[in-house]
Amino acid sequence: MSLSLNLFTGIAVVAGAFFFLAGTVGLLRFPDSLTRLHALTKADNLGLGLVVIGLLAQVDSVATGLKLICIWLLVLLSGATVSQLIARTLRRKSATP
């Protein structure tokens, strides 16, 4: 059982790292700020979710698992809030002559 959990954790963490890398490539390659923001937030949210799911298989208590889930939810909430603020600021800048 331990080998299968370790394998699942490894696959999930590597997949999460791949999405982090894809978001970074999108940040560097896309032409404007809104598409960069979209690529970065989507890929980072999915990447962090996969990393957390992979780590949940390794926790030894329910409290530790709940802490991981709370951290994930906090990062999702803060990422969505910050991306909305950045997008709103960019939209206001482009609307004014």
Residue pairs with C-beta under 8 A, 6 or more apart in sequence:
5 57
5 58
8 54
8 57
9 54
9 55
9 57
9 58
10 54
11 54
12 50
12 51
12 53
12 54
12 57
13 50
13 51
13 54
13 55
15 50
16 46
16 47
16 48
16 49
16 50
16 51
16 54
17 47
17 51
18 47
19 43
19 44
19 46
19 47
19 50
20 43
20 44
20 47
22 39
22 43
22 47
23 39
23 40
23 41
23 42
23 43
23 44
23 47
24 40
26 35
26 36
26 39
26 40
26 43
27 36
27 39
27 40
30 36
30 39
33 86
33 90
34 87
34 90
37 83
37 86
37 87
41 79
41 80
41 83
44 79
45 75
45 76
45 79
48 72
48 75
48 76
49 72
52 68
52 69
52 71
52 72
55 68
56 65
56 68
56 69
59 65
59 68
